[in-house]
Amino acid sequence: MKSEFVKTTNYIKLVEAFATLDNLPNDTPKMGLGYGSFGLGKTFALEKIASNRDLILLRAGQSWTNSSVITKLCIELDIDQNGKTSEKYDKIVASLIAEPKTIIVDEVDTLLKSDKNSILELFRDIHDEAKNVIFFIGMEESNGKFKRHSHYYSRLTVLLKFRNIEANDIRKFCELSDVKIEDDLVAHFAKKYPNLRQVKVFLVRIEEYCEMQSLASMDIRLFNKEFENAKR
């Protein structure tokens, strides 16, 4: 497969969400949440946006603590890590006020647990003092989980629900394959597998199969015979 990036509908909506937050006045909360099921291109979109913008992209982990997050932010902002945690926090806020940067937190579901609430509060405090954009990315359930924190949810000015991948997105993705994916198979993927991760796995398997069989294309008939029906 070619490594070209596909600008899906979800990617375009995410770019628009960041533009909306960027243009908000300082007296309006500049926090957002993007949420949706797996395989909808959320992480791919974030990585592409991060490569085009000067921002901080973090992936929440089970081992995160307030101290470790402050350390990560100091590293990202090239801030001296000497001093107490409170002193490093003040340096982070001062840096973001002097030179605003968007902070993106992927896998935010990890932080929507009772033992991680203090980390959410840390990001809220940074946002409230520095007035910078903070955007969270999570799974489908993250929106409902955020609603339990009303004081936090009220700050989420932009809510973006990632949708199933559209047929045109599937077509553009299939065009990256080294094997021609016929129109009937593209339509089948769009109807039954509106998910980039699943389609990518199929495309890799199709390329391997076609190379072994010296085939230049794959249609729905052959796909059903060699892949879908073969699973039963």
C-alpha positions as CSV (number, residue, x, y, z in Angstrom):
1,M,0.0,0.0,0.0
2,K,1.1,3.5,-0.7
3,S,1.7,5.6,2.5
4,E,-0.2,8.7,1.2
5,F,-2.5,10.2,3.9
6,V,-6.2,10.2,3.1
7,K,-8.1,13.3,4.2
8,T,-11.3,11.6,5.4
9,T,-14.5,13.5,6.4
10,N,-13.6,12.9,10.0
11,Y,-10.1,14.5,9.5
12,I,-11.7,17.5,7.8
13,K,-14.2,17.9,10.7
14,L,-11.3,17.7,13.2
15,V,-9.4,20.4,11.5
16,E,-12.5,22.6,11.5
17,A,-13.0,21.9,15.2
18,F,-9.4,23.1,16.0
19,A,-10.0,26.2,13.9
20,T,-13.2,27.0,15.8
21,L,-11.4,26.7,19.2
22,D,-8.4,28.8,17.9
23,N,-10.7,31.7,17.0
24,L,-12.7,31.8,20.2
25,P,-12.1,34.9,22.5
26,N,-10.2,34.4,25.7
27,D,-13.3,34.7,27.9
28,T,-14.8,31.6,26.2
29,P,-13.7,28.1,27.2
30,K,-11.3,26.6,24.6
31,M,-11.8,23.0,25.4
32,G,-13.1,20.3,23.1
33,L,-13.8,16.6,22.8
34,G,-13.7,14.3,19.9
35,Y,-15.2,10.8,20.4
36,G,-16.1,7.7,18.5
37,S,-15.5,4.0,18.0
38,F,-12.2,2.4,17.1
39,G,-10.9,2.4,13.5
40,L,-12.4,5.7,12.4
41,G,-9.1,7.3,11.8
42,K,-8.9,9.4,15.0
43,T,-5.2,8.7,15.8
44,F,-4.2,9.0,12.1
45,A,-5.9,12.4,11.9
46,L,-4.2,13.6,15.1
47,E,-0.8,12.6,14.0
48,K,-1.3,14.3,10.6
49,I,-2.5,17.5,12.4
50,A,0.4,17.4,14.8
51,S,2.8,17.2,11.9
52,N,1.3,20.4,10.4
53,R,0.9,22.4,13.6
54,D,3.1,23.4,16.5
55,L,1.2,21.7,19.3
56,I,1.6,19.1,22.1
57,L,0.2,15.7,21.4
58,L,0.0,13.4,24.5
59,R,-1.4,9.8,24.8
60,A,-2.9,9.2,28.2
61,G,-1.6,6.1,30.0
62,Q,-2.5,4.1,33.1
63,S,0.8,5.1,34.8
64,W,0.0,8.8,34.5
65,T,0.2,10.9,37.6
66,N,0.0,14.7,38.1
67,S,3.7,14.8,38.5
68,S,4.4,12.7,35.4
69,V,2.1,14.9,33.3
70,I,3.8,18.1,34.5
71,T,7.2,16.5,33.6
72,K,5.9,15.6,30.1
73,L,4.7,19.2,29.6
74,C,8.0,20.6,30.8
75,I,9.8,18.4,28.3
76,E,7.4,19.4,25.5
77,L,7.8,23.1,26.3
78,D,11.5,22.9,26.9
79,I,11.1,24.1,30.5
80,D,13.7,23.7,33.3
81,Q,12.5,20.8,35.5
82,N,14.2,21.9,38.6
83,G,12.1,23.0,41.6
84,K,8.9,21.8,43.3
85,T,5.9,20.5,41.3
86,S,4.0,23.8,42.0
87,E,6.9,25.8,40.7
88,K,7.1,23.7,37.5
89,Y,3.3,24.1,37.1
90,D,3.7,27.9,37.3
91,K,6.4,27.8,34.6
92,I,4.1,25.7,32.3
93,V,1.3,28.2,32.7
94,A,3.7,31.2,32.1
95,S,5.1,29.5,29.0
96,L,1.6,28.8,27.5
97,I,0.5,32.4,28.2
98,A,3.6,33.8,26.5
99,E,3.4,31.4,23.6
100,P,0.0,29.7,23.4
101,K,0.0,26.0,22.3
102,T,-2.8,23.6,21.7
103,I,-2.6,20.5,24.0
104,I,-4.2,17.3,22.6
105,V,-4.8,14.4,25.0
106,D,-5.5,11.1,23.1
107,E,-7.0,8.1,24.9
108,V,-8.7,10.3,27.4
109,D,-10.9,7.4,28.6
110,T,-8.0,6.4,30.7
111,L,-8.4,9.6,32.7
112,L,-12.2,9.3,33.1
113,K,-11.7,7.0,36.1
114,S,-12.1,8.0,39.7
115,D,-8.4,7.5,40.5
116,K,-7.4,9.7,37.6
117,N,-9.7,12.7,38.2
118,S,-7.0,14.8,39.6
119,I,-5.2,14.7,36.2
120,L,-8.3,16.0,34.5
121,E,-8.4,18.8,37.1
122,L,-4.8,19.6,36.3
123,F,-5.6,20.1,32.6
124,R,-8.6,22.2,33.6
125,D,-6.5,24.4,35.8
126,I,-3.9,24.9,33.0
127,H,-6.6,25.8,30.6
128,D,-8.3,28.2,33.0
129,E,-5.1,30.0,33.7
130,A,-3.3,29.9,30.3
131,K,-6.5,30.2,28.1
132,N,-4.9,27.8,25.6
133,V,-6.8,25.2,23.6
134,I,-7.0,21.7,25.1
135,F,-8.7,19.0,23.1
136,F,-9.4,15.4,24.2
137,I,-9.9,12.4,22.1
138,G,-11.7,9.3,23.3
139,M,-13.9,6.4,22.6
140,E,-17.7,6.4,22.1
141,E,-18.4,6.3,25.8
142,S,-16.1,9.3,26.7
143,N,-18.8,11.8,26.0
144,G,-21.2,10.2,28.5
145,K,-18.4,9.8,31.1
146,F,-17.5,13.5,30.8
147,K,-21.2,14.5,31.5
148,R,-20.7,13.1,35.0
149,H,-18.3,16.0,35.6
150,S,-20.6,18.9,35.0
151,H,-18.1,21.5,36.0
152,Y,-15.8,20.1,33.3
153,Y,-18.4,19.3,30.7
154,S,-19.5,22.9,30.7
155,R,-16.1,23.9,29.4
156,L,-16.3,21.6,26.3
157,T,-17.2,24.2,23.7
158,V,-16.7,21.9,20.8
159,L,-18.0,18.3,20.7
160,L,-17.1,16.2,17.7
161,K,-18.6,12.8,17.2
162,F,-16.6,10.8,14.7
163,R,-18.8,9.1,12.2
164,N,-18.5,5.8,10.3
165,I,-16.1,6.2,7.4
166,E,-18.0,7.4,4.3
167,A,-18.1,5.6,1.0
168,N,-15.9,8.2,-0.7
169,D,-13.3,7.8,2.1
170,I,-13.3,4.1,1.6
171,R,-12.8,4.6,-2.1
172,K,-9.8,6.9,-1.6
173,F,-8.3,4.5,0.9
174,C,-8.7,1.6,-1.5
175,E,-6.9,3.6,-4.2
176,L,-3.8,3.4,-2.1
177,S,-3.7,-0.4,-2.6
178,D,-1.1,-1.9,-4.9
179,V,-4.0,-4.0,-6.2
180,K,-7.0,-2.5,-8.1
181,I,-10.1,-2.8,-5.9
182,E,-13.1,-3.1,-8.1
183,D,-16.1,-0.8,-7.6
184,D,-18.4,-3.6,-6.3
185,L,-15.9,-4.5,-3.6
186,V,-15.4,-0.8,-2.7
187,A,-19.2,-0.5,-2.3
188,H,-19.2,-3.7,-0.2
189,F,-16.5,-2.4,2.2
190,A,-18.4,0.9,2.6
191,K,-21.6,-0.9,3.5
192,K,-20.3,-3.7,5.7
193,Y,-16.9,-2.4,7.0
194,P,-17.1,1.4,7.4
195,N,-13.9,1.3,9.4
196,L,-10.5,2.1,8.2
197,R,-8.7,-0.3,10.4
198,Q,-10.7,-3.3,9.2
199,V,-10.4,-2.2,5.6
200,K,-6.6,-1.8,5.9
201,V,-6.3,-5.3,7.2
202,F,-8.3,-6.6,4.3
203,L,-6.2,-4.7,1.8
204,V,-3.0,-6.1,3.2
205,R,-4.4,-9.6,2.9
206,I,-5.7,-8.9,-0.6
207,E,-2.3,-7.7,-1.7
208,E,-0.6,-10.8,-0.4
209,Y,-3.2,-13.0,-2.0
210,C,-3.0,-11.3,-5.4
211,E,0.8,-11.3,-5.4
212,M,0.8,-15.1,-4.8
213,Q,-1.9,-15.6,-7.5
214,S,-0.4,-13.1,-9.9
215,L,-3.6,-11.1,-10.0
216,A,-3.9,-7.4,-10.6
217,S,-7.3,-6.8,-9.1
218,M,-10.0,-8.1,-6.7
219,D,-13.7,-7.9,-7.0
220,I,-16.6,-8.8,-4.7
221,R,-17.0,-12.3,-6.2
222,L,-13.4,-13.3,-5.5
223,F,-13.3,-11.6,-2.2
224,N,-16.4,-13.5,-1.0
225,K,-14.9,-16.8,-2.2
226,E,-11.4,-16.4,-0.7
227,F,-12.0,-14.2,2.4
228,E,-15.6,-13.9,3.6
229,N,-16.9,-17.3,2.8
230,A,-13.6,-18.9,3.7
231,K,-14.1,-17.7,7.3
232,R,-17.2,-19.8,7.8
